[in-house]
Amino acid sequence: MKKFLSLCLAAATITAGAVGFSACGNNSLVVYTEAGFAPFEYMSDGQIVGVDVDIMNRVGEKLGRDVVFENANFDIIIDTVAEGRLTNVGAAGLSITPERSEKVDFSVPYYTASLYVIYEVGGAGAPVITESSKNADGIIYWDSLAGMNIGVQGGTTADLFLGDELADGGTLAGTGAKKTSFTSLSVAVNDIGTNLNVVIIDELPAKTLVANNDGLACLPLYYKGETPDEDEAAVDEYAIAVTKGQTEILDAINEVLNELLAEEDEHGNNGIQQLVMQHLDLSTGN
């Protein structure tokens, strides 16, 4: 599976509820994150917030420990957790990979990020839709976005994937395709058909936005394989990283995640999906 390139911030010590690691008591649980990946972790009013923050705060309550969030360069999180000296937990929209699993223990997966393309039905700038796929009645290939102006919410999975494809060697490199970042998905969607051709975002918010905007539709985004059965979706499965041997912490994280995954609202959204919608400022209704 093609992996996205992470958006890295300069390492900094930005904490929620404490000055820094040195100020933490023995009962504190330090969590390394990278606060440029909304809706999972991002800055709001000088504080790190997001889905992963909400999850780990619930873990802290279960363990009876204060949780301190440290903003760090994404690339150091796994190795720092593996070392286990400064932190025992990494929560940063981390994808499970065999290489990372050799260094840390992962929680149960709690979110699969599948990218969708929102477009104007019948619009002159809409992408080509391919009808044959093993996973969907209609799909859109990255190649179909060549030369387009593509909207994303800054710091999201879509932003990172798109940046990868626009870079040298990417599917859209040299095609004239452009990225426009927005802080609000609603504003981005309203620009489709005028300044934007399409908007890329995760499946859940994409379907919600389409349901609330007449004339728009959305379909999954795929990398083109040699045959339809080899089409590769742009997805990542997220989990929380824990220092090997820290069983009590890992068990508490898994307990919280399983509780959230078991929760379901009247629209069929589990607890994690509800948190995602909340941090994207989207209604969970239809």
C-alpha positions in Angstrom: 0.0 0.0 0.0 1.3 3.4 -0.9 2.0 5.3 2.3 1.7 9.0 2.7 4.5 11.3 3.7 4.0 12.9 7.1 3.8 16.6 7.5 6.5 17.4 10.0 6.5 20.3 12.4 9.7 21.6 14.1 10.1 19.8 17.4 8.6 21.8 20.3 7.5 21.4 23.8 3.8 22.3 23.8 1.8 20.7 26.5 -1.8 20.5 27.7 -2.0 21.1 31.4 1.7 21.3 32.1 4.9 23.2 31.2 6.9 20.2 30.0 8.2 16.8 30.8 10.5 18.0 33.5 7.5 19.5 35.3 5.6 16.3 35.3 5.1 14.2 38.4 5.6 10.5 38.6 1.9 10.0 38.0 1.9 11.8 34.7 1.5 9.9 31.4 3.5 11.7 28.7 2.1 11.2 25.1 4.1 12.2 22.1 2.1 13.6 19.2 2.5 15.8 16.1 -0.1 18.6 16.2 -0.5 19.2 12.5 -2.8 16.4 11.6 -6.4 17.4 12.0 -8.8 16.1 13.2 -6.6 13.6 15.1 -4.2 16.3 16.6 -4.1 20.0 16.0 -3.6 23.3 17.8 -6.5 25.3 19.1 -6.2 28.3 21.3 -2.6 27.3 22.2 -3.6 23.8 23.2 -3.2 20.4 21.5 -6.6 19.0 20.8 -8.1 16.3 18.6 -9.4 12.7 18.4 -6.2 11.2 19.7 -6.2 13.7 22.6 -9.7 12.8 23.6 -8.8 9.1 23.5 -5.8 9.4 25.6 -7.6 11.6 28.1 -10.0 8.8 28.6 -7.1 6.4 29.1 -5.7 8.8 31.7 -9.0 8.7 33.6 -9.0 4.9 33.5 -5.4 4.7 34.8 -5.9 7.5 37.3 -3.0 9.5 35.7 -2.6 13.0 34.4 -2.0 13.0 30.6 0.6 15.5 29.2 0.9 15.9 25.4 4.2 16.8 23.9 4.3 18.2 20.3 7.2 16.6 18.5 8.6 15.9 15.0 6.6 13.0 13.6 9.7 11.2 12.5 11.0 10.8 16.0 7.8 9.5 17.7 8.2 5.8 17.1 11.9 5.7 18.1 11.3 7.8 21.2 8.4 5.5 22.3 10.6 2.5 21.5 13.3 3.9 23.8 10.7 4.4 26.6 12.7 7.1 28.4 10.9 10.3 27.6 7.5 8.7 26.7 5.8 5.4 26.6 3.0 6.4 24.2 2.8 7.8 20.7 -0.6 9.0 19.4 -0.3 10.8 16.1 -2.5 9.1 13.5 0.2 6.4 13.3 -0.1 3.8 10.6 0.6 0.2 11.5 3.6 -1.2 9.6 5.8 -4.3 10.0 8.9 -2.1 10.5 7.2 -0.1 13.3 5.8 -3.2 14.9 9.3 -4.5 15.5 10.0 -1.4 17.6 6.8 -0.8 19.5 3.5 -2.5 20.5 0.4 -1.2 18.7 -3.1 -0.9 20.1 -6.0 -2.3 18.3 -6.6 -0.4 15.0 -9.2 2.3 15.6 -9.6 4.1 12.3 -9.2 3.3 8.7 -8.7 6.4 6.6 -10.1 5.9 3.1 -9.9 8.9 0.9 -12.9 10.1 -1.1 -13.2 12.7 -3.9 -16.1 15.2 -3.7 -17.1 16.6 -7.1 -19.9 18.5 -8.9 -22.3 16.1 -10.6 -22.2 16.9 -14.3 -19.7 19.7 -13.8 -17.3 20.6 -16.6 -14.4 20.2 -14.2 -15.5 16.8 -12.7 -13.0 13.9 -12.9 -13.4 10.8 -15.0 -15.3 8.1 -13.1 -14.3 4.4 -13.6 -17.2 2.0 -13.1 -15.4 -1.3 -12.6 -13.9 -2.0 -9.1 -14.0 -4.8 -6.6 -14.9 -2.4 -3.8 -17.2 0.2 -5.3 -19.7 0.8 -8.2 -17.7 3.8 -9.2 -14.2 5.0 -8.3 -11.8 7.8 -9.2 -8.2 7.3 -10.1 -5.5 9.7 -9.0 -4.6 10.0 -12.7 -8.0 11.6 -13.3 -7.1 14.5 -11.1 -4.2 15.6 -13.5 -4.3 19.4 -14.1 -7.0 20.0 -11.5 -7.2 22.5 -8.6 -7.7 20.2 -5.6 -9.0 21.4 -2.3 -8.0 19.8 1.1 -8.2 20.6 4.7 -4.7 21.4 5.9 -2.9 18.7 7.8 -5.4 15.9 7.1 -4.6 12.6 5.5 -5.8 14.0 2.2 -3.4 16.9 2.5 -0.5 14.5 3.1 -1.4 12.1 0.3 -1.9 14.9 -2.2 1.4 16.5 -1.3 3.0 13.1 -1.9 1.4 12.8 -5.4 2.3 16.4 -6.4 6.0 15.9 -5.4 8.6 14.5 -7.8 7.8 10.9 -8.8 4.1 11.3 -7.7 1.1 10.5 -9.9 0.3 14.2 -10.4 3.8 15.6 -10.7 4.2 17.8 -13.7 0.5 17.6 -14.7 -0.4 21.1 -13.6 -2.4 19.9 -10.7 -2.5 22.3 -7.7 -3.4 22.0 -4.1 -5.4 24.6 -2.2 -5.5 24.2 1.6 -8.5 25.3 3.7 -9.1 25.4 7.4 -12.8 24.6 6.9 -14.2 21.8 4.9 -17.5 23.6 4.4 -15.7 26.5 2.8 -13.7 24.2 0.5 -16.8 22.4 -0.7 -18.6 25.6 -1.5 -15.7 26.4 -3.8 -16.2 23.3 -6.0 -17.2 24.4 -9.5 -15.7 27.9 -9.1 -12.1 27.9 -8.0 -11.8 24.1 -7.3 -12.5 21.1 -9.4 -12.7 18.7 -6.4 -12.1 18.3 -2.7 -10.4 15.2 -1.2 -11.2 14.1 2.4 -11.9 11.0 4.4 -15.0 8.9 3.6 -17.1 9.8 6.6 -17.0 13.7 6.3 -17.2 13.4 2.5 -20.5 11.5 2.7 -21.8 13.9 5.3 -20.9 17.0 3.2 -22.4 15.5 0.0 -25.7 14.7 1.9 -25.9 18.4 2.9 -25.0 19.9 -0.5 -27.2 19.4 -3.5 -25.4 18.8 -6.8 -22.4 17.2 -5.3 -21.3 13.5 -5.1 -18.3 11.6 -3.8 -16.5 8.4 -4.7 -13.4 6.6 -3.4 -10.0 7.5 -4.6 -7.7 4.7 -5.9 -4.3 4.2 -7.3 -4.5 2.5 -10.7 -3.3 -1.1 -10.8 -2.8 -3.4 -13.8 -6.3 -4.8 -13.5 -9.4 -3.7 -11.6 -8.7 -6.4 -8.9 -5.3 -4.8 -8.3 -6.6 -1.3 -7.7 -5.1 0.0 -4.5 -7.1 2.4 -2.4 -5.5 5.3 -0.6 -6.0 4.1 2.9 -4.2 3.9 6.2 -5.0 2.0 9.4 -4.3 4.0 12.6 -3.3 2.7 16.0 -1.5 4.0 19.1 2.1 3.1 19.8 3.3 1.9 23.2 6.7 1.0 24.5 7.1 -2.8 24.5 6.5 -4.3 27.9 4.2 -1.5 29.1 1.2 -3.9 29.4 -0.9 -1.9 31.8 -0.8 1.2 29.5 -1.5 -0.9 26.4 -4.4 -2.7 28.0 -6.0 0.5 29.2 -5.7 2.0 25.7 -7.2 -1.1 24.1 -10.0 -1.0 26.6 -10.9 2.6 25.8 -10.6 2.0 22.1 -12.8 -1.1 22.2 -15.4 0.9 24.2 -15.5 3.7 21.7 -15.6 1.3 18.7 -18.6 -0.5 20.4 -20.5 2.8 20.8 -23.0 3.6 18.1 -25.3 6.6 17.5 -28.6 6.5 15.7 -26.8 7.0 12.4 -24.5 4.0 12.8 -21.4 6.0 13.6 -19.1 4.5 16.3 -17.5 6.5 19.0 -14.3 7.2 17.0 -16.3 8.3 14.0 -18.3 10.6 16.2 -15.1 12.2 17.5 -13.8 12.7 14.0 -17.0 14.4 13.0 -16.9 16.6 16.1 -13.4 17.8 15.4 -14.2 18.5 11.8 -17.2 20.6 12.9 -19.6 18.4 11.0 -23.0 17.0 12.1 -23.2 13.2 12.6 -26.7 13.4 11.2 -27.9 13.0 7.6 
